[in-house]
Structure formats: structure tokens, C-alpha cells
């Protein structure tokens, strides 16, 4: 599957943050723009949030 997205360095109208996480055991990365998912992943203790990777369309 190929997924295309445009990521902005700064937030503009109609965009939301795209968060980047690192999986602790294997250093793989996970991205989400969903605030609830972000909170759940962060609370799991298996991922470290690395911050905002940019901004994507809502």
C-alpha cells in the first residue's frame, strides 16, 4: 500500500499536528495525527514520543 501525504513545517488553517513515536524495543517509528491515539500510545509505555513531525490536513 502506498500512502501519500503533504507535511508542512508550520501549522496553517485546516491542519493538525502529526506526532512521531519511537518504539523502545526495536526503534521503529509510528506516526499519528489522532489526539486520542497519541494519548493511548504514549500511555502504553512502549513508545517514546519524539515530538511533532509536522502538520497534515485534518
Kinemage of the C-alpha trace (Angstrom):
@kinemage 1
@onewidth
@group {chain A} dominant
@subgroup {mainchain}
@vectorlist {calphas} color= white
{ca unk a 1} P 0.000 0.000 0.000
{ca unk a 2} L 1.264 3.460 -0.857
{ca unk a 3} L 0.141 6.414 1.213
{ca unk a 4} L 0.830 9.933 0.076
{ca unk a 5} L 0.617 12.988 2.296
{ca unk a 6} L 1.879 16.514 2.308
{ca unk a 7} L 3.547 17.646 5.504
{ca unk a 8} L 4.027 21.285 6.428
{ca unk a 9} L 6.707 22.617 8.796
{ca unk a 10} L 4.264 25.105 10.280
{ca unk a 11} L 0.627 24.909 11.251
{ca unk a 12} L -1.805 26.583 8.889
{ca unk a 13} L -5.590 26.645 8.826
{ca unk a 14} L -7.082 23.184 8.349
{ca unk a 15} L -4.039 21.220 9.558
{ca unk a 16} L -3.312 19.159 12.678
{ca unk a 17} L -0.039 18.003 14.251
{ca unk a 18} L 1.486 14.729 13.047
{ca unk a 19} L 3.212 13.081 16.030
{ca unk a 20} L 6.243 10.821 15.742
{ca unk a 21} L 6.897 7.988 18.199
{ca unk a 22} L 9.823 5.588 18.556
{ca unk a 23} L 9.134 2.004 19.646
{ca unk a 24} L 11.503 1.308 22.528
{ca unk a 25} L 12.464 -2.352 21.846
{ca unk a 26} L 13.171 -2.112 18.112
{ca unk a 27} L 13.494 1.646 17.371
{ca unk a 28} L 10.806 1.566 14.675
{ca unk a 29} L 8.741 4.686 14.189
{ca unk a 30} L 4.991 5.221 14.405
{ca unk a 31} L 3.096 8.334 13.306
{ca unk a 32} L -0.383 9.572 14.179
{ca unk a 33} L -2.414 12.737 13.774
{ca unk a 34} L -5.186 11.484 16.080
{ca unk a 35} L -5.012 13.051 19.567
{ca unk a 36} L -6.763 10.116 21.286
{ca unk a 37} L -4.445 7.614 19.614
{ca unk a 38} L -1.457 9.781 20.580
{ca unk a 39} L -2.537 9.730 24.228
{ca unk a 40} L -3.134 5.950 24.194
{ca unk a 41} L 0.210 5.175 22.538
{ca unk a 42} L 2.038 7.472 24.931
{ca unk a 43} L 0.299 5.853 27.933
{ca unk a 44} L 1.204 2.334 26.744
{ca unk a 45} L 4.813 2.838 27.810
{ca unk a 46} L 6.085 1.016 24.706
{ca unk a 47} L 6.736 4.162 22.684
{ca unk a 48} L 8.606 7.388 23.317
{ca unk a 49} L 7.131 10.495 21.745
{ca unk a 50} L 9.724 12.331 19.669
{ca unk a 51} L 7.503 15.346 19.062
{ca unk a 52} L 5.711 16.795 16.073
{ca unk a 53} L 6.951 15.647 12.686
{ca unk a 54} L 4.949 18.394 11.007
{ca unk a 55} L 1.358 19.257 10.166
{ca unk a 56} L -1.103 17.478 7.871
{ca unk a 57} L -4.609 18.180 6.586
{ca unk a 58} L -7.309 17.460 9.136
